[in-house]
């Protein structure tokens, strides 16, 4: 079961040229690939969303 959680899924993604360039520069600054940067940012957003939901339940 844990192997399924670690398996990577491919997702086609369309970005505007300007957003692509911004993300590419940011990735370079953080020494990540563009794909790695996008995955990192999405992971952080999901963590923050989960955290904010827990705070709102109190």
CHARMM-style PDB file with segment names, atoms N, HN, CA, C and O in Angstrom:
ATOM      1  N   UNK     1       0.828  -1.202   0.000  1.00  0.00      PROA
ATOM      2  CA  UNK     1       0.000   0.000   0.000  1.00  0.00      PROA
ATOM      3  C   UNK     1       0.868   1.260   0.000  1.00  0.00      PROA
ATOM      4  O   UNK     1       0.560   2.229  -0.694  1.00  0.00      PROA
ATOM      5  N   UNK     2       1.947   1.243   0.776  1.00  0.00      PROA
ATOM      6  HN  UNK     2       2.197   0.456   1.340  1.00  0.00      PROA
ATOM      7  CA  UNK     2       2.803   2.417   0.863  1.00  0.00      PROA
ATOM      8  C   UNK     2       3.509   2.691  -0.467  1.00  0.00      PROA
ATOM      9  O   UNK     2       3.799   3.845  -0.781  1.00  0.00      PROA
ATOM     10  N   UNK     3       3.787   1.646  -1.250  1.00  0.00      PROA
ATOM     11  HN  UNK     3       3.551   0.709  -0.995  1.00  0.00      PROA
ATOM     12  CA  UNK     3       4.400   1.831  -2.560  1.00  0.00      PROA
ATOM     13  C   UNK     3       3.503   2.646  -3.475  1.00  0.00      PROA
ATOM     14  O   UNK     3       3.990   3.443  -4.277  1.00  0.00      PROA
ATOM     15  N   UNK     4       2.188   2.450  -3.361  1.00  0.00      PROA
ATOM     16  HN  UNK     4       1.792   1.802  -2.711  1.00  0.00      PROA
ATOM     17  CA  UNK     4       1.247   3.214  -4.187  1.00  0.00      PROA
ATOM     18  C   UNK     4       1.299   4.695  -3.846  1.00  0.00      PROA
ATOM     19  O   UNK     4       1.175   5.534  -4.739  1.00  0.00      PROA
ATOM     20  N   UNK     5       1.479   5.030  -2.586  1.00  0.00      PROA
ATOM     21  HN  UNK     5       1.579   4.349  -1.861  1.00  0.00      PROA
ATOM     22  CA  UNK     5       1.558   6.427  -2.166  1.00  0.00      PROA
ATOM     23  C   UNK     5       2.814   7.097  -2.707  1.00  0.00      PROA
ATOM     24  O   UNK     5       2.800   8.291  -3.006  1.00  0.00      PROA
ATOM     25  N   UNK     6       3.900   6.337  -2.836  1.00  0.00      PROA
ATOM     26  HN  UNK     6       3.911   5.367  -2.593  1.00  0.00      PROA
ATOM     27  CA  UNK     6       5.161   6.900  -3.311  1.00  0.00      PROA
ATOM     28  C   UNK     6       5.255   6.919  -4.825  1.00  0.00      PROA
ATOM     29  O   UNK     6       6.109   7.610  -5.381  1.00  0.00      PROA
ATOM     30  N   UNK     7       4.390   6.172  -5.505  1.00  0.00      PROA
ATOM     31  HN  UNK     7       3.697   5.610  -5.054  1.00  0.00      PROA
ATOM     32  CA  UNK     7       4.427   6.125  -6.969  1.00  0.00      PROA
ATOM     33  C   UNK     7       4.090   7.499  -7.536  1.00  0.00      PROA
ATOM     34  O   UNK     7       3.194   8.183  -7.042  1.00  0.00      PROA
ATOM     35  N   UNK     8       4.810   7.889  -8.566  1.00  0.00      PROA
ATOM     36  HN  UNK     8       5.538   7.333  -8.967  1.00  0.00      PROA
ATOM     37  CA  UNK     8       4.585   9.198  -9.194  1.00  0.00      PROA
ATOM     38  C   UNK     8       3.548   9.050 -10.297  1.00  0.00      PROA
ATOM     39  O   UNK     8       3.541   8.058 -11.027  1.00  0.00      PROA
ATOM     40  N   UNK     9       2.690  10.024 -10.411  1.00  0.00      PROA
ATOM     41  HN  UNK     9       2.695  10.830  -9.818  1.00  0.00      PROA
ATOM     42  CA  UNK     9       1.683  10.083 -11.466  1.00  0.00      PROA
ATOM     43  C   UNK     9       2.054  11.201 -12.418  1.00  0.00      PROA
ATOM     44  O   UNK     9       2.562  12.240 -11.995  1.00  0.00      PROA
ATOM     45  N   UNK    10       1.807  10.995 -13.687  1.00  0.00      PROA
ATOM     46  HN  UNK    10       1.395  10.151 -14.030  1.00  0.00      PROA
ATOM     47  CA  UNK    10       2.060  12.035 -14.672  1.00  0.00      PROA
ATOM     48  C   UNK    10       0.790  12.844 -14.871  1.00  0.00      PROA
ATOM     49  O   UNK    10      -0.304  12.293 -15.000  1.00  0.00      PROA
ATOM     50  N   UNK    11       0.954  14.166 -14.893  1.00  0.00      PROA
ATOM     51  HN  UNK    11       1.843  14.613 -14.788  1.00  0.00      PROA
ATOM     52  CA  UNK    11      -0.174  15.076 -15.072  1.00  0.00      PROA
ATOM     53  C   UNK    11       0.198  16.099 -16.133  1.00  0.00      PROA
ATOM     54  O   UNK    11       1.149  16.861 -15.958  1.00  0.00      PROA
ATOM     55  N   UNK    12      -0.546  16.118 -17.229  1.00  0.00      PROA
ATOM     56  HN  UNK    12      -1.319  15.499 -17.371  1.00  0.00      PROA
ATOM     57  CA  UNK    12      -0.265  17.167 -18.224  1.00  0.00      PROA
ATOM     58  C   UNK    12      -0.630  18.533 -17.638  1.00  0.00      PROA
ATOM     59  O   UNK    12      -1.664  18.681 -16.985  1.00  0.00      PROA
ATOM     60  N   UNK    13       0.208  19.505 -17.871  1.00  0.00      PROA
ATOM     61  HN  UNK    13       1.048  19.385 -18.401  1.00  0.00      PROA
ATOM     62  CA  UNK    13      -0.004  20.819 -17.281  1.00  0.00      PROA
ATOM     63  C   UNK    13       0.293  21.892 -18.315  1.00  0.00      PROA
ATOM     64  O   UNK    13       1.359  21.898 -18.929  1.00  0.00      PROA
ATOM     65  N   UNK    14      -0.644  22.786 -18.500  1.00  0.00      PROA
ATOM     66  HN  UNK    14      -1.511  22.782 -18.001  1.00  0.00      PROA
ATOM     67  CA  UNK    14      -0.443  23.906 -19.414  1.00  0.00      PROA
ATOM     68  C   UNK    14      -0.261  25.171 -18.588  1.00  0.00      PROA
ATOM     69  O   UNK    14      -1.069  25.482 -17.712  1.00  0.00      PROA
ATOM     70  N   UNK    15       0.812  25.891 -18.881  1.00  0.00      PROA
ATOM     71  HN  UNK    15       1.469  25.638 -19.592  1.00  0.00      PROA
ATOM     72  CA  UNK    15       1.127  27.135 -18.178  1.00  0.00      PROA
ATOM     73  C   UNK    15       1.303  28.246 -19.192  1.00  0.00      PROA
ATOM     74  O   UNK    15       1.713  28.004 -20.327  1.00  0.00      PROA
ATOM     75  N   UNK    16       0.994  29.458 -18.782  1.00  0.00      PROA
ATOM     76  HN  UNK    16       0.662  29.654 -17.860  1.00  0.00      PROA
ATOM     77  CA  UNK    16       1.305  30.600 -19.641  1.00  0.00      PROA
ATOM     78  C   UNK    16       2.823  30.715 -19.729  1.00  0.00      PROA
ATOM     79  O   UNK    16       3.540  30.246 -18.845  1.00  0.00      PROA
ATOM     80  N   UNK    17       3.297  31.329 -20.778  1.00  0.00      PROA
ATOM     81  HN  UNK    17       2.714  31.710 -21.496  1.00  0.00      PROA
ATOM     82  CA  UNK    17       4.741  31.496 -20.964  1.00  0.00      PROA
ATOM     83  C   UNK    17       5.351  32.300 -19.811  1.00  0.00      PROA
ATOM     84  O   UNK    17       6.450  31.997 -19.348  1.00  0.00      PROA
ATOM     85  N   UNK    18       4.632  33.321 -19.358  1.00  0.00      PROA
ATOM     86  HN  UNK    18       3.739  33.568 -19.734  1.00  0.00      PROA
ATOM     87  CA  UNK    18       5.174  34.155 -18.276  1.00  0.00      PROA
ATOM     88  C   UNK    18       5.260  33.385 -16.955  1.00  0.00      PROA
ATOM     89  O   UNK    18       6.243  33.518 -16.226  1.00  0.00      PROA
ATOM     90  N   UNK    19       4.245  32.588 -16.646  1.00  0.00      PROA
ATOM     91  HN  UNK    19       3.446  32.480 -17.238  1.00  0.00      PROA
ATOM     92  CA  UNK    19       4.286  31.789 -15.420  1.00  0.00      PROA
ATOM     93  C   UNK    19       5.388  30.741 -15.515  1.00  0.00      PROA
ATOM     94  O   UNK    19       6.102  30.498 -14.542  1.00  0.00      PROA
ATOM     95  N   UNK    20       5.527  30.125 -16.673  1.00  0.00      PROA
ATOM     96  HN  UNK    20       4.946  30.322 -17.464  1.00  0.00      PROA
ATOM     97  CA  UNK    20       6.582  29.142 -16.880  1.00  0.00      PROA
ATOM     98  C   UNK    20       7.954  29.763 -16.604  1.00  0.00      PROA
ATOM     99  O   UNK    20       8.778  29.175 -15.905  1.00  0.00      PROA
ATOM    100  N   UNK    21       8.189  30.946 -17.155  1.00  0.00      PROA
ATOM    101  HN  UNK    21       7.519  31.423 -17.723  1.00  0.00      PROA
ATOM    102  CA  UNK    21       9.483  31.612 -16.966  1.00  0.00      PROA
ATOM    103  C   UNK    21       9.725  31.966 -15.501  1.00  0.00      PROA
ATOM    104  O   UNK    21      10.836  31.798 -14.998  1.00  0.00      PROA
ATOM    105  N   UNK    22       8.697  32.453 -14.817  1.00  0.00      PROA
ATOM    106  HN  UNK    22       7.794  32.590 -15.225  1.00  0.00      PROA
ATOM    107  CA  UNK    22       8.831  32.774 -13.381  1.00  0.00      PROA
ATOM    108  C   UNK    22       9.185  31.531 -12.576  1.00  0.00      PROA
ATOM    109  O   UNK    22      10.090  31.557 -11.743  1.00  0.00      PROA
ATOM    110  N   UNK    23       8.463  30.442 -12.831  1.00  0.00      PROA
ATOM    111  HN  UNK    23       7.727  30.421 -13.508  1.00  0.00      PROA
ATOM    112  CA  UNK    23       8.718  29.201 -12.104  1.00  0.00      PROA
ATOM    113  C   UNK    23      10.105  28.647 -12.422  1.00  0.00      PROA
ATOM    114  O   UNK    23      10.788  28.128 -11.539  1.00  0.00      PROA
ATOM    115  N   UNK    24      10.516  28.757 -13.671  1.00  0.00      PROA
ATOM    116  HN  UNK    24       9.961  29.178 -14.389  1.00  0.00      PROA
ATOM    117  CA  UNK    24      11.840  28.269 -14.065  1.00  0.00      PROA
ATOM    118  C   UNK    24      12.944  29.056 -13.348  1.00  0.00      PROA
ATOM    119  O   UNK    24      13.923  28.469 -12.888  1.00  0.00      PROA
ATOM    120  N   UNK    25      12.790  30.371 -13.253  1.00  0.00      PROA
ATOM    121  HN  UNK    25      11.994  30.848 -13.627  1.00  0.00      PROA
ATOM    122  CA  UNK    25      13.780  31.193 -12.533  1.00  0.00      PROA
ATOM    123  C   UNK    25      13.795  30.837 -11.044  1.00  0.00      PROA
ATOM    124  O   UNK    25      14.857  30.710 -10.435  1.00  0.00      PROA
ATOM    125  N   UNK    26      12.605  30.680 -10.476  1.00  0.00      PROA
ATOM    126  HN  UNK    26      11.743  30.783 -10.971  1.00  0.00      PROA
ATOM    127  CA  UNK    26      12.498  30.328  -9.062  1.00  0.00      PROA
ATOM    128  C   UNK    26      13.151  28.968  -8.808  1.00  0.00      PROA
ATOM    129  O   UNK    26      13.882  28.797  -7.833  1.00  0.00      PROA
ATOM    130  N   UNK    27      12.885  28.012  -9.682  1.00  0.00      PROA
ATOM    131  HN  UNK    27      12.291  28.150 -10.474  1.00  0.00      PROA
ATOM    132  CA  UNK    27      13.475  26.680  -9.545  1.00  0.00      PROA
ATOM    133  C   UNK    27      14.997  26.764  -9.593  1.00  0.00      PROA
ATOM    134  O   UNK    27      15.688  26.120  -8.804  1.00  0.00      PROA
ATOM    135  N   UNK    28      15.504  27.553 -10.514  1.00  0.00      PROA
ATOM    136  HN  UNK    28      14.942  28.077 -11.155  1.00  0.00      PROA
ATOM    137  CA  UNK    28      16.951  27.719 -10.629  1.00  0.00      PROA
ATOM    138  C   UNK    28      17.532  28.328  -9.354  1.00  0.00      PROA
ATOM    139  O   UNK    28      18.582  27.894  -8.879  1.00  0.00      PROA
ATOM    140  N   UNK    29      16.855  29.327  -8.804  1.00  0.00      PROA
ATOM    141  HN  UNK    29      16.003  29.680  -9.189  1.00  0.00      PROA
ATOM    142  CA  UNK    29      17.307  29.950  -7.554  1.00  0.00      PROA
ATOM    143  C   UNK    29      17.348  28.951  -6.404  1.00  0.00      PROA
ATOM    144  O   UNK    29      18.217  29.031  -5.535  1.00  0.00      PROA
ATOM    145  N   UNK    30      16.403  28.006  -6.401  1.00  0.00      PROA
ATOM    146  HN  UNK    30      15.697  27.942  -7.106  1.00  0.00      PROA
ATOM    147  CA  UNK    30      16.307  27.006  -5.335  1.00  0.00      PROA
ATOM    148  C   UNK    30      17.056  25.714  -5.669  1.00  0.00      PROA
ATOM    149  O   UNK    30      16.973  24.737  -4.924  1.00  0.00      PROA
ATOM    150  N   UNK    31      17.790  25.707  -6.791  1.00  0.00      PROA
ATOM    151  HN  UNK    31      17.857  26.500  -7.397  1.00  0.00      PROA
ATOM    152  CA  UNK    31      18.551  24.532  -7.228  1.00  0.00      PROA
ATOM    153  C   UNK    31      17.661  23.301  -7.399  1.00  0.00      PROA
ATOM    154  O   UNK    31      18.016  22.197  -6.987  1.00  0.00      PROA
ATOM    155  N   UNK    32      16.506  23.515  -8.013  1.00  0.00      PROA
ATOM    156  HN  UNK    32      16.218  24.412  -8.348  1.00  0.00      PROA
ATOM    157  CA  UNK    32      15.573  22.427  -8.313  1.00  0.00      PROA
ATOM    158  C   UNK    32      15.279  22.427  -9.805  1.00  0.00      PROA
ATOM    159  O   UNK    32      15.484  23.426 -10.495  1.00  0.00      PROA
ATOM    160  N   UNK    33      14.795  21.286 -10.290  1.00  0.00      PROA
ATOM    161  HN  UNK    33      14.629  20.475  -9.729  1.00  0.00      PROA
ATOM    162  CA  UNK    33      14.267  21.249 -11.649  1.00  0.00      PROA
ATOM    163  C   UNK    33      12.920  21.963 -11.632  1.00  0.00      PROA
ATOM    164  O   UNK    33      12.341  22.172 -10.566  1.00  0.00      PROA
ATOM    165  N   UNK    34      12.430  22.331 -12.784  1.00  0.00      PROA
ATOM    166  HN  UNK    34      12.901  22.161 -13.650  1.00  0.00      PROA
ATOM    167  CA  UNK    34      11.112  22.967 -12.848  1.00  0.00      PROA
ATOM    168  C   UNK    34      10.050  22.024 -12.296  1.00  0.00      PROA
ATOM    169  O   UNK    34       9.186  22.438 -11.523  1.00  0.00      PROA
ATOM    170  N   UNK    35      10.117  20.760 -12.693  1.00  0.00      PROA
ATOM    171  HN  UNK    35      10.819  20.423 -13.320  1.00  0.00      PROA
ATOM    172  CA  UNK    35       9.153  19.783 -12.199  1.00  0.00      PROA
ATOM    173  C   UNK    35       9.251  19.651 -10.677  1.00  0.00      PROA
ATOM    174  O   UNK    35       8.231  19.604  -9.989  1.00  0.00      PROA
ATOM    175  N   UNK    36      10.469  19.593 -10.159  1.00  0.00      PROA
ATOM    176  HN  UNK    36      11.297  19.631 -10.718  1.00  0.00      PROA
ATOM    177  CA  UNK    36      10.667  19.496  -8.716  1.00  0.00      PROA
ATOM    178  C   UNK    36      10.135  20.713  -7.982  1.00  0.00      PROA
ATOM    179  O   UNK    36       9.592  20.592  -6.884  1.00  0.00      PROA
ATOM    180  N   UNK    37      10.288  21.891  -8.586  1.00  0.00      PROA
ATOM    181  HN  UNK    37      10.728  21.989  -9.478  1.00  0.00      PROA
ATOM    182  CA  UNK    37       9.790  23.122  -7.973  1.00  0.00      PROA
ATOM    183  C   UNK    37       8.266  23.111  -7.906  1.00  0.00      PROA
ATOM    184  O   UNK    37       7.679  23.461  -6.883  1.00  0.00      PROA
ATOM    185  N   UNK    38       7.638  22.710  -8.993  1.00  0.00      PROA
ATOM    186  HN  UNK    38       8.115  22.425  -9.824  1.00  0.00      PROA
ATOM    187  CA  UNK    38       6.174  22.654  -9.023  1.00  0.00      PROA
ATOM    188  C   UNK    38       5.668  21.656  -7.987  1.00  0.00      PROA
ATOM    189  O   UNK    38       4.707  21.936  -7.271  1.00  0.00      PROA
ATOM    190  N   UNK    39       6.312  20.491  -7.905  1.00  0.00      PROA
ATOM    191  HN  UNK    39       7.093  20.263  -8.486  1.00  0.00      PROA
ATOM    192  CA  UNK    39       5.909  19.481  -6.919  1.00  0.00      PROA
ATOM    193  C   UNK    39       6.097  20.011  -5.499  1.00  0.00      PROA
ATOM    194  O   UNK    39       5.240  19.809  -4.639  1.00  0.00      PROA
ATOM    195  N   UNK    40       7.215  20.687  -5.256  1.00  0.00      PROA
ATOM    196  HN  UNK    40       7.912  20.851  -5.955  1.00  0.00      PROA
ATOM    197  CA  UNK    40       7.479  21.262  -3.937  1.00  0.00      PROA
ATOM    198  C   UNK    40       6.402  22.288  -3.560  1.00  0.00      PROA
ATOM    199  O   UNK    40       5.865  22.254  -2.453  1.00  0.00      PROA
ATOM    200  N   UNK    41       6.097  23.186  -4.479  1.00  0.00      PROA
ATOM    201  HN  UNK    41       6.533  23.213  -5.379  1.00  0.00      PROA
ATOM    202  CA  UNK    41       5.105  24.229  -4.202  1.00  0.00      PROA
ATOM    203  C   UNK    41       3.724  23.638  -3.951  1.00  0.00      PROA
ATOM    204  O   UNK    41       3.019  24.078  -3.043  1.00  0.00      PROA
ATOM    205  N   UNK    42       3.333  22.658  -4.735  1.00  0.00      PROA
ATOM    206  HN  UNK    42       3.905  22.300  -5.473  1.00  0.00      PROA
ATOM    207  CA  UNK    42       2.029  22.022  -4.525  1.00  0.00      PROA
ATOM    208  C   UNK    42       1.985  21.296  -3.189  1.00  0.00      PROA
ATOM    209  O   UNK    42       0.973  21.344  -2.491  1.00  0.00      PROA
ATOM    210  N   UNK    43       3.074  20.625  -2.826  1.00  0.00      PROA
ATOM    211  HN  UNK    43       3.897  20.586  -3.393  1.00  0.00      PROA
ATOM    212  CA  UNK    43       3.135  19.923  -1.540  1.00  0.00      PROA
ATOM    213  C   UNK    43       2.999  20.904  -0.384  1.00  0.00      PROA
ATOM    214  O   UNK    43       2.271  20.639   0.573  1.00  0.00      PROA
ATOM    215  N   UNK    44       3.694  22.036  -0.466  1.00  0.00      PROA
ATOM    216  HN  UNK    44       4.285  22.252  -1.243  1.00  0.00      PROA
ATOM    217  CA  UNK    44       3.607  23.051   0.588  1.00  0.00      PROA
ATOM    218  C   UNK    44       2.189  23.620   0.692  1.00  0.00      PROA
ATOM    219  O   UNK    44       1.690  23.843   1.796  1.00  0.00      PROA
ATOM    220  N   UNK    45       1.553  23.851  -0.430  1.00  0.00      PROA
ATOM    221  HN  UNK    45       1.958  23.670  -1.326  1.00  0.00      PROA
ATOM    222  CA  UNK    45       0.178  24.367  -0.413  1.00  0.00      PROA
ATOM    223  C   UNK    45      -0.784  23.381   0.226  1.00  0.00      PROA
ATOM    224  O   UNK    45      -1.670  23.779   0.982  1.00  0.00      PROA
ATOM    225  N   UNK    46      -0.619  22.110  -0.066  1.00  0.00      PROA
ATOM    226  HN  UNK    46       0.102  21.787  -0.679  1.00  0.00      PROA
ATOM    227  CA  UNK    46      -1.483  21.085   0.522  1.00  0.00      PROA
ATOM    228  C   UNK    46      -1.258  21.019   2.034  1.00  0.00      PROA
ATOM    229  O   UNK    46      -2.218  20.911   2.797  1.00  0.00      PROA
ATOM    230  N   UNK    47       0.002  21.084   2.473  1.00  0.00      PROA
ATOM    231  HN  UNK    47       0.782  21.172   1.853  1.00  0.00      PROA
ATOM    232  CA  UNK    47       0.305  21.073   3.911  1.00  0.00      PROA
ATOM    233  C   UNK    47      -0.347  22.264   4.611  1.00  0.00      PROA
ATOM    234  O   UNK    47      -0.951  22.112   5.672  1.00  0.00      PROA
ATOM    235  N   UNK    48      -0.222  23.452   4.009  1.00  0.00      PROA
ATOM    236  HN  UNK    48       0.269  23.576   3.146  1.00  0.00      PROA
ATOM    237  CA  UNK    48      -0.816  24.651   4.606  1.00  0.00      PROA
ATOM    238  C   UNK    48      -2.335  24.548   4.662  1.00  0.00      PROA
ATOM    239  O   UNK    48      -2.956  24.963   5.640  1.00  0.00      PROA
ATOM    240  N   UNK    49      -2.920  24.003   3.627  1.00  0.00      PROA
ATOM    241  HN  UNK    49      -2.416  23.666   2.833  1.00  0.00      PROA
ATOM    242  CA  UNK    49      -4.382  23.855   3.594  1.00  0.00      PROA
ATOM    243  C   UNK    49      -4.840  22.899   4.693  1.00  0.00      PROA
ATOM    244  O   UNK    49      -5.815  23.177   5.392  1.00  0.00      PROA
ATOM    245  N   UNK    50      -4.143  21.778   4.847  1.00  0.00      PROA
ATOM    246  HN  UNK    50      -3.351  21.553   4.279  1.00  0.00      PROA
ATOM    247  CA  UNK    50      -4.489  20.825   5.907  1.00  0.00      PROA
ATOM    248  C   UNK    50      -4.344  21.474   7.272  1.00  0.00      PROA
ATOM    249  O   UNK    50      -5.186  21.284   8.150  1.00  0.00      PROA
ATOM    250  N   UNK    51      -3.270  22.246   7.451  1.00  0.00      PROA
ATOM    251  HN  UNK    51      -2.586  22.401   6.738  1.00  0.00      PROA
ATOM    252  CA  UNK    51      -3.015  22.909   8.723  1.00  0.00      PROA
ATOM    253  C   UNK    51      -4.113  23.953   9.019  1.00  0.00      PROA
ATOM    254  O   UNK    51      -4.587  24.055  10.151  1.00  0.00      PROA
ATOM    255  N   UNK    52      -4.505  24.714   8.005  1.00  0.00      PROA
ATOM    256  HN  UNK    52      -4.120  24.631   7.085  1.00  0.00      PROA
ATOM    257  CA  UNK    52      -5.520  25.745   8.224  1.00  0.00      PROA
ATOM    258  C   UNK    52      -6.882  25.122   8.500  1.00  0.00      PROA
ATOM    259  O   UNK    52      -7.681  25.703   9.234  1.00  0.00      PROA
ATOM    260  N   UNK    53      -7.163  23.966   7.935  1.00  0.00      PROA
ATOM    261  HN  UNK    53      -6.514  23.493   7.338  1.00  0.00      PROA
ATOM    262  CA  UNK    53      -8.428  23.283   8.225  1.00  0.00      PROA
ATOM    263  C   UNK    53      -8.464  22.825   9.670  1.00  0.00      PROA
ATOM    264  O   UNK    53      -9.501  22.920  10.327  1.00  0.00      PROA
ATOM    265  N   UNK    54      -7.321  22.320  10.181  1.00  0.00      PROA
ATOM    266  HN  UNK    54      -6.479  22.242   9.648  1.00  0.00      PROA
ATOM    267  CA  UNK    54      -7.246  21.886  11.578  1.00  0.00      PROA
ATOM    268  C   UNK    54      -7.460  23.069  12.506  1.00  0.00      PROA
ATOM    269  O   UNK    54      -8.154  22.941  13.515  1.00  0.00      PROA
ATOM    270  N   UNK    55      -6.878  24.219  12.183  1.00  0.00      PROA
ATOM    271  HN  UNK    55      -6.314  24.323  11.364  1.00  0.00      PROA
ATOM    272  CA  UNK    55      -7.044  25.421  13.017  1.00  0.00      PROA
ATOM    273  C   UNK    55      -8.499  25.891  13.011  1.00  0.00      PROA
ATOM    274  O   UNK    55      -8.984  26.401  14.021  1.00  0.00      PROA
ATOM    275  N   UNK    56      -9.181  25.732  11.916  1.00  0.00      PROA
ATOM    276  HN  UNK    56      -8.787  25.318  11.096  1.00  0.00      PROA
ATOM    277  CA  UNK    56     -10.568  26.178  11.796  1.00  0.00      PROA
ATOM    278  C   UNK    56     -11.564  25.288  12.483  1.00  0.00      PROA
ATOM    279  O   UNK    56     -12.697  25.707  12.722  1.00  0.00      PROA
ATOM    280  N   UNK    57     -11.176  24.057  12.813  1.00  0.00      PROA
ATOM    281  HN  UNK    57     -10.256  23.717  12.619  1.00  0.00      PROA
ATOM    282  CA  UNK    57     -12.085  23.108  13.450  1.00  0.00      PROA
ATOM    283  C   UNK    57     -12.241  23.360  14.942  1.00  0.00      PROA
ATOM    284  O   UNK    57     -13.194  22.870  15.548  1.00  0.00      PROA
ATOM    285  N   UNK    58     -11.348  24.097  15.533  1.00  0.00      PROA
ATOM    286  HN  UNK    58     -10.574  24.496  15.040  1.00  0.00      PROA
ATOM    287  CA  UNK    58     -11.335  24.286  16.991  1.00  0.00      PROA
ATOM    288  C   UNK    58     -12.536  24.935  17.527  1.00  0.00      PROA
ATOM    289  OT1 UNK    58     -12.637  25.145  18.736  1.00  0.00      PROA
TER     290      UNK     58
END
